[in-house]
């Protein structure tokens, strides 16, 4: 998913500031824990680079697109690291998402063939099957939790594309049970100022430890049962068959495990949350939903969308880009400097933590007029030119850009187009939805009512 923009960089000198409200010893831990999104979104008003204290430690939030680009492109200087990634490594080991610069280059080279464009049509076939199975279970007029449904769907999709049909239904169900427990526990550990609480024998900690152990066991069993040297068209075959063209080196067994854990965790909650936010925004903006339906009805008269239809769904793509601007699943990232460097005129010592918040960027009125308004047409080519380069980064950037960005884009487009072609999801009256900043940005429970659409009919007639 690419947000096209051609705005030139701002030539003015970068400004710096300090986040207000810091307390002795605690720093800004309280607002970061209680209202992190509001806190982060307010910081660009204080400078292009803003000092934030995590306890006594000085960190820096990057608020200007030019500086964001500098950090993302120089992954050798601004390497993966900091409290967030230290916690993730406990779950995924030295996987692609958390490995250091040197390991990442090698891993990326070995994993890239599994994500080549020619493999995507096969993955889309698996996606289509799982989407169809989900829709077959829907009932006209029945209210259900859309967030939970999307999490279940994306879990089945990544499991089936990772392991093809060679994974037992028992194992799929076990992974689906473990994933929510693991992601909740991960967020708790991510925001904890010290590691003491996660070591206590509390009920939630015991549940987390059991879920993580079961998940690792299921993954190892499934990898062990996969026939070596046979390409089943799934992601695991791509990982097992990966070979460095120059050295002949392959991924080791523990590396395969770490990459599978990384893909399972990265492709379930984030994609599920993206879809939940899209359906929420369309439910709150019926004019946009109607425009989406008109595009689908015009291109797909009487049939479901397929892989070859996706490049022609322009408005569908803009809906997704705009949803990710407002509610990016990756709402906060951390980087750690590997050497002394300079950012916005500030000298940073080795080991300095640099923060990136795509949520704060997306809600910055200096970058997006009326940032709280859902407006997919702001991504029309003639309007997107006004968006500064580096202001939209939902898949990251530079050499650390998400390896599964094409996979995720195809999945979200196929789910959205297939659901919207035949169904309308209406919000149920009740309390408003507030973002829940967990490991990724969640809607929380999202009750909506499923109604079948009559192709070509207007929203008013329905």
C-alpha positions as CSV (number, residue, x, y, z in Angstrom):
1,X,0.0,0.0,0.0
2,X,1.6,3.2,-1.1
3,X,0.5,6.8,-0.4
4,X,1.7,8.8,-3.4
5,X,3.0,12.3,-2.6
6,X,5.5,14.6,-4.1
7,X,5.6,17.6,-1.6
8,X,9.2,18.8,-1.3
9,X,10.9,18.8,2.2
10,X,10.6,21.8,4.4
11,X,13.7,23.9,4.2
12,X,13.3,25.8,7.5
13,X,15.6,24.8,10.4
14,X,14.3,22.0,12.6
15,X,12.9,23.0,16.0
16,X,13.3,21.1,19.3
17,X,11.3,21.1,22.5
18,X,10.5,19.3,25.7
19,X,7.2,17.5,26.5
20,X,5.3,19.2,29.2
21,X,4.2,17.6,32.5
22,X,7.2,15.5,33.3
23,X,7.6,14.3,37.0
24,X,10.7,13.6,39.0
25,X,11.7,9.9,38.6
26,X,8.6,9.0,36.7
27,X,9.1,11.4,33.8
28,X,6.2,11.1,31.4
29,X,5.3,7.5,32.4
30,X,1.8,8.5,33.7
31,X,0.4,10.2,30.5
32,X,2.0,7.6,28.4
33,X,0.2,4.9,30.3
34,X,-3.1,6.6,30.9
35,X,-3.7,8.5,27.6
36,X,-0.8,7.7,25.3
37,X,-2.5,8.7,22.0
38,X,-3.6,12.2,23.3
39,X,-0.2,12.7,24.8
40,X,1.7,11.8,21.6
41,X,-0.6,13.7,19.3
42,X,-0.1,16.9,21.3
43,X,3.7,16.8,21.1
44,X,4.3,18.0,17.5
45,X,3.1,21.5,18.7
46,X,6.3,21.6,20.9
47,X,8.8,21.0,18.1
48,X,10.1,18.8,15.3
49,X,12.0,16.7,17.8
50,X,10.6,16.6,21.3
51,X,12.3,15.2,24.5
52,X,10.2,12.7,26.4
53,X,11.4,11.0,29.6
54,X,10.7,7.4,30.2
55,X,11.4,7.4,34.0
56,X,14.8,9.1,34.3
57,X,15.8,8.2,30.7
58,X,15.7,11.0,28.0
59,X,14.2,9.8,24.8
60,X,13.2,11.8,21.7
61,X,9.9,11.7,19.7
62,X,10.4,12.5,16.0
63,X,7.6,14.8,14.8
64,X,8.6,16.1,11.4
65,X,8.3,13.9,8.3
66,X,11.8,14.8,7.1
67,X,13.3,13.6,10.4
68,X,11.1,10.5,10.3
69,X,12.5,9.7,6.8
70,X,16.1,10.2,8.1
71,X,15.5,7.7,11.0
72,X,13.8,5.1,8.8
73,X,16.3,5.3,6.0
74,X,19.4,5.1,8.2
75,X,18.7,1.8,9.9
76,X,22.4,1.2,10.6
77,X,22.5,4.3,12.9
78,X,18.9,4.1,14.1
79,X,18.7,0.4,14.7
80,X,15.8,-1.6,16.1
81,X,16.0,-1.4,19.9
82,X,14.6,0.2,23.0
83,X,12.1,-1.0,25.5
84,X,9.5,-2.0,22.9
85,X,11.8,-4.3,20.9
86,X,13.4,-5.7,24.0
87,X,10.0,-7.0,25.1
88,X,9.1,-8.3,21.6
89,X,12.4,-10.3,21.5
90,X,11.1,-12.3,24.5
91,X,8.3,-13.6,22.2
92,X,9.8,-13.8,18.7
93,X,13.5,-14.3,19.5
94,X,15.8,-12.9,16.8
95,X,13.1,-12.7,14.1
96,X,13.0,-10.3,11.2
97,X,11.0,-7.7,13.1
98,X,13.5,-7.4,16.0
99,X,16.9,-8.5,14.7
100,X,19.7,-6.0,14.6
101,X,20.9,-4.3,11.4
102,X,23.5,-7.0,10.5
103,X,21.3,-10.0,11.1
104,X,18.3,-8.3,9.5
105,X,20.2,-7.8,6.2
106,X,20.9,-11.5,6.0
107,X,17.5,-12.6,7.1
108,X,15.7,-10.3,4.7
109,X,17.7,-11.6,1.8
110,X,16.8,-15.2,2.7
111,X,13.1,-14.5,3.4
112,X,12.4,-12.2,0.4
113,X,11.6,-15.1,-2.0
114,X,8.7,-16.2,0.1
115,X,7.1,-12.8,-0.6
116,X,7.8,-12.5,-4.3
117,X,4.9,-11.2,-6.4
118,X,4.5,-14.4,-8.2
119,X,3.5,-16.2,-5.0
120,X,0.8,-13.7,-4.1
121,X,-1.9,-15.2,-6.3
122,X,-1.6,-18.5,-4.5
123,X,-1.8,-16.8,-1.1
124,X,-4.9,-14.8,-2.3
125,X,-6.6,-18.1,-3.1
126,X,-6.2,-19.2,0.5
127,X,-7.5,-15.8,1.6
128,X,-10.6,-16.0,-0.6
129,X,-11.4,-19.5,0.8
130,X,-11.2,-18.3,4.4
131,X,-13.2,-15.1,3.7
132,X,-15.9,-17.2,2.0
133,X,-16.1,-19.5,5.0
134,X,-16.5,-16.5,7.4
135,X,-19.3,-14.9,5.3
136,X,-21.1,-18.2,5.1
137,X,-21.5,-18.1,8.9
138,X,-23.0,-14.6,8.9
139,X,-26.7,-14.2,9.6
140,X,-28.9,-11.4,8.2
141,X,-29.7,-8.8,10.9
142,X,-27.4,-10.4,13.6
143,X,-25.2,-8.2,15.7
144,X,-21.7,-9.4,16.3
145,X,-18.2,-8.2,17.4
146,X,-16.5,-7.2,14.1
147,X,-13.1,-6.9,15.8
148,X,-13.3,-10.4,17.1
149,X,-14.4,-11.7,13.7
150,X,-11.6,-10.0,11.9
151,X,-9.0,-11.3,14.4
152,X,-10.3,-14.8,13.9
153,X,-10.2,-14.4,10.1
154,X,-6.7,-13.0,9.9
155,X,-5.5,-15.7,12.3
156,X,-6.9,-18.4,10.0
157,X,-5.5,-16.7,6.9
158,X,-1.9,-16.4,8.2
159,X,-1.9,-19.9,9.6
160,X,-3.2,-21.4,6.3
161,X,-0.9,-19.4,4.2
162,X,2.0,-20.2,6.4
163,X,1.3,-24.0,6.6
164,X,-1.1,-24.6,3.7
165,X,-3.4,-27.5,4.4
166,X,-0.8,-29.5,6.2
167,X,-1.7,-28.2,9.6
168,X,-4.4,-29.9,11.6
169,X,-7.6,-28.1,12.6
170,X,-6.6,-28.8,16.2
171,X,-3.4,-26.8,15.8
172,X,-5.2,-23.9,14.1
173,X,-7.6,-23.7,17.0
174,X,-4.8,-23.8,19.5
175,X,-3.0,-21.0,17.8
176,X,-6.2,-19.0,17.7
177,X,-6.7,-19.5,21.4
178,X,-3.1,-18.5,22.3
179,X,-2.7,-15.4,20.1
180,X,-5.0,-13.1,22.0
181,X,-3.5,-14.1,25.4
182,X,0.0,-13.5,24.0
183,X,-0.7,-10.1,22.5
184,X,-2.4,-8.8,25.6
185,X,0.5,-10.0,27.7
186,X,3.0,-8.5,25.3
187,X,1.4,-5.0,25.7
188,X,1.4,-5.2,29.5
189,X,5.1,-6.0,29.4
190,X,5.8,-3.3,26.8
191,X,4.5,-0.4,28.9
192,X,5.8,-1.7,32.3
193,X,8.6,0.6,33.4
194,X,10.5,-2.3,35.0
195,X,10.4,-6.0,34.5
196,X,9.3,-6.9,38.0
197,X,5.6,-7.2,37.5
198,X,5.8,-9.7,34.7
199,X,7.9,-12.0,36.9
200,X,5.3,-12.3,39.7
201,X,3.2,-15.5,39.7
202,X,-0.1,-13.7,39.0
203,X,-3.0,-15.4,37.1
204,X,-2.5,-13.3,34.0
205,X,1.3,-14.0,34.0
206,X,0.6,-17.8,34.3
207,X,-1.9,-17.6,31.4
208,X,0.6,-15.8,29.3
209,X,3.4,-18.3,30.0
210,X,1.2,-21.3,29.3
211,X,-0.1,-19.7,26.0
212,X,3.4,-18.9,24.9
213,X,4.6,-22.4,25.7
214,X,1.7,-24.0,23.8
215,X,2.2,-21.7,20.8
216,X,5.9,-22.6,20.5
217,X,5.1,-26.3,20.8
218,X,2.5,-26.2,18.1
219,X,4.8,-24.3,15.8
220,X,7.7,-26.7,16.3
221,X,5.4,-29.7,15.7
222,X,4.1,-28.2,12.5
223,X,7.5,-27.2,11.2
224,X,8.8,-30.7,12.0
225,X,5.9,-32.3,10.1
226,X,6.5,-30.2,6.9
227,X,8.2,-32.2,4.2
228,X,11.6,-30.8,3.5
229,X,12.5,-30.0,-0.1
230,X,8.8,-29.9,-1.2
231,X,7.2,-26.5,-2.1
232,X,3.6,-26.6,-1.1
233,X,3.1,-23.0,-2.2
234,X,2.9,-21.8,1.4
235,X,5.1,-19.3,3.3
236,X,6.8,-22.1,5.3
237,X,8.0,-23.8,2.1
238,X,9.5,-20.5,1.1
239,X,11.3,-20.2,4.4
240,X,12.5,-23.8,4.4
241,X,13.7,-23.5,0.8
242,X,15.4,-20.1,1.2
243,X,19.0,-20.1,0.1
244,X,21.5,-17.3,-0.2
245,X,22.5,-17.1,-3.8
246,X,26.0,-16.0,-3.0
247,X,26.9,-18.3,0.0
248,X,24.3,-21.1,-0.2
249,X,23.4,-20.4,3.4
250,X,19.9,-21.4,4.7
251,X,17.9,-20.3,7.7
252,X,18.7,-22.5,10.7
253,X,16.0,-24.4,12.7
254,X,15.7,-21.8,15.5
255,X,15.6,-19.0,12.9
256,X,12.7,-20.7,11.1
257,X,10.9,-20.9,14.5
258,X,11.5,-17.2,15.2
259,X,10.4,-16.1,11.8
260,X,7.1,-18.1,12.0
261,X,6.4,-16.6,15.4
262,X,7.1,-13.1,14.0
263,X,4.8,-13.7,11.0
264,X,2.0,-15.1,13.2
265,X,2.1,-12.3,15.7
266,X,2.6,-9.6,13.1
267,X,0.0,-10.7,10.6
268,X,-2.9,-11.4,12.9
269,X,-3.6,-8.6,15.3
270,X,-2.3,-5.7,13.1
271,X,-4.3,-6.8,10.0
272,X,-7.4,-7.6,12.1
273,X,-7.3,-4.2,13.8
274,X,-6.9,-2.5,10.4
275,X,-10.0,-4.2,9.1
276,X,-12.0,-3.4,12.2
277,X,-11.1,0.3,12.0
278,X,-12.1,0.4,8.3
279,X,-15.5,-1.1,9.0
280,X,-16.0,1.2,11.9
281,X,-15.1,4.3,9.9
282,X,-17.4,3.2,7.0
283,X,-20.2,2.7,9.5
284,X,-19.7,6.2,10.8
285,X,-19.4,7.7,7.3
286,X,-22.2,6.3,5.1
287,X,-21.4,8.6,2.2
288,X,-17.9,7.0,2.0
289,X,-19.5,3.5,2.3
290,X,-21.9,4.3,-0.5
291,X,-19.0,5.4,-2.8
292,X,-17.2,2.2,-2.0
293,X,-20.3,0.2,-2.9
294,X,-20.7,2.0,-6.2
295,X,-17.1,1.2,-7.2
296,X,-17.6,-2.5,-6.3
297,X,-21.0,-2.7,-8.1
298,X,-19.6,-1.1,-11.2
299,X,-16.5,-3.4,-11.4
300,X,-18.0,-6.6,-10.1
301,X,-21.6,-6.9,-11.3
302,X,-23.0,-10.0,-9.6
303,X,-19.7,-11.6,-8.5
304,X,-17.1,-11.6,-5.8
305,X,-13.8,-9.8,-6.3
306,X,-10.7,-11.8,-7.2
307,X,-7.0,-11.2,-7.1
308,X,-6.9,-9.7,-10.6
309,X,-9.5,-7.2,-9.7
310,X,-7.5,-5.5,-6.9
311,X,-5.4,-3.1,-9.0
312,X,-8.7,-1.6,-10.4
313,X,-10.2,-0.8,-7.0
314,X,-9.0,2.8,-6.6
315,X,-11.5,4.0,-4.1
316,X,-11.1,0.8,-2.0
317,X,-7.4,1.5,-1.8
318,X,-8.0,5.1,-0.8
319,X,-10.3,4.0,2.0
320,X,-7.6,1.7,3.4
321,X,-4.8,4.4,3.2
322,X,-7.0,7.0,4.9
323,X,-8.0,4.5,7.6
324,X,-4.3,3.7,8.3
325,X,-3.6,7.5,8.5
326,X,-6.2,7.9,11.2
327,X,-5.7,4.6,13.1
328,X,-2.2,3.2,12.2
329,X,-1.9,-0.2,13.8
330,X,1.8,0.6,14.5
331,X,1.1,3.6,16.7
332,X,4.5,3.7,18.4
333,X,8.0,2.5,17.4
334,X,11.4,2.8,19.1
335,X,14.9,2.9,17.7
336,X,18.2,2.9,19.4
337,X,21.3,4.8,18.1
338,X,24.3,2.6,17.5
339,X,26.8,5.5,17.5
340,X,27.0,9.1,18.3
341,X,24.9,11.0,15.8
342,X,22.9,14.2,15.3
343,X,19.2,14.7,14.7
344,X,17.6,18.1,14.3
345,X,20.8,19.6,15.6
346,X,20.7,17.6,18.8
347,X,23.7,15.4,19.6
348,X,22.6,11.9,20.5
349,X,24.9,9.5,22.4
350,X,25.1,5.8,21.4
351,X,22.1,3.9,22.9
352,X,19.7,6.9,22.8
353,X,16.1,5.9,22.4
354,X,14.3,7.6,19.5
355,X,10.5,7.3,19.3
356,X,8.3,7.3,16.2
357,X,4.6,7.7,16.4
358,X,2.7,7.3,13.1
359,X,-0.5,8.2,15.1
360,X,0.9,11.6,16.0
361,X,2.0,12.2,12.4
362,X,-1.5,11.3,11.0
363,X,-3.3,13.6,13.4
364,X,-1.0,16.6,12.9
365,X,-3.0,19.5,11.4
366,X,0.2,21.0,9.9
367,X,0.4,17.9,7.7
368,X,-3.3,17.0,7.1
369,X,-6.1,19.6,7.0
370,X,-9.0,18.5,9.2
371,X,-7.0,15.5,10.5
372,X,-10.0,14.1,12.5
373,X,-12.2,13.9,9.4
374,X,-12.3,10.6,7.4
375,X,-11.7,11.7,3.8
376,X,-10.5,8.9,1.4
377,X,-10.4,11.4,-1.4
378,X,-7.5,13.3,0.2
379,X,-5.5,10.5,-1.4
380,X,-6.6,11.4,-5.0
381,X,-3.4,12.0,-6.9
382,X,-3.9,15.8,-7.3
383,X,-4.6,16.2,-3.5
384,X,-2.0,13.7,-2.3
385,X,0.8,15.9,-3.8
386,X,0.2,18.3,-0.9
387,X,1.1,15.6,1.7
388,X,4.8,15.8,2.7
389,X,6.9,12.8,1.9
390,X,7.4,10.8,5.1
391,X,4.0,11.8,6.6
392,X,2.4,8.4,5.9
393,X,4.5,5.4,7.0
394,X,2.1,2.7,8.0
395,X,4.5,-0.1,6.8
396,X,7.6,1.6,7.9
397,X,10.4,2.6,5.5
398,X,13.9,2.1,4.3
399,X,15.5,-1.4,4.6
400,X,13.2,-2.2,7.6
401,X,10.0,-1.6,5.7
402,X,7.5,-4.4,6.5
403,X,8.4,-7.5,4.3
404,X,4.7,-8.4,4.3
405,X,3.4,-5.1,3.1
406,X,2.2,-6.5,-0.3
407,X,0.7,-9.6,1.4
408,X,-1.1,-7.4,4.0
409,X,-2.4,-5.0,1.4
410,X,-3.8,-7.8,-0.7
411,X,-5.4,-9.4,2.3
412,X,-7.1,-6.2,3.5
413,X,-8.3,-5.2,0.0
414,X,-9.7,-8.7,-0.6
415,X,-11.5,-8.8,2.7
416,X,-12.9,-5.3,2.4
417,X,-14.0,-5.7,-1.2
418,X,-15.6,-9.1,-0.6
419,X,-17.5,-8.1,2.5
420,X,-18.6,-4.7,1.1
421,X,-19.7,-6.3,-2.2
422,X,-22.4,-8.4,-0.5
423,X,-22.9,-6.9,3.0
424,X,-23.4,-3.6,4.8
425,X,-22.1,-3.4,8.4
426,X,-24.1,-0.9,10.5
427,X,-23.0,0.3,13.9
428,X,-25.1,-0.6,16.9
429,X,-26.3,2.3,19.1
430,X,-24.2,2.6,22.2
431,X,-21.0,4.1,23.7
432,X,-18.6,5.4,21.1
433,X,-15.5,3.5,20.1
434,X,-12.3,4.7,21.7
435,X,-8.9,3.5,20.4
436,X,-7.2,1.0,22.7
437,X,-3.4,1.3,22.3
438,X,-2.2,-2.3,22.8
439,X,0.6,-4.0,20.9
440,X,-1.2,-2.4,18.0
441,X,-4.1,0.1,17.9
442,X,-7.3,-1.7,18.6
443,X,-11.0,-0.7,18.4
444,X,-11.8,-3.0,21.3
445,X,-15.2,-4.8,21.0
446,X,-16.9,-3.4,17.9
447,X,-20.6,-4.5,17.8
448,X,-22.2,-4.1,14.3
449,X,-25.2,-5.5,12.5
450,X,-24.7,-7.4,9.2
451,X,-27.2,-6.7,6.5
452,X,-27.2,-8.2,3.0
453,X,-26.9,-5.7,0.1
454,X,-28.9,-5.7,-3.0
455,X,-26.4,-4.9,-5.7
456,X,-26.8,-1.4,-7.2
457,X,-29.3,-0.2,-4.7
458,X,-28.8,3.0,-2.8
459,X,-28.2,3.2,0.9
460,X,-31.5,5.1,1.3
461,X,-33.4,2.4,-0.5
462,X,-31.8,-0.3,1.7
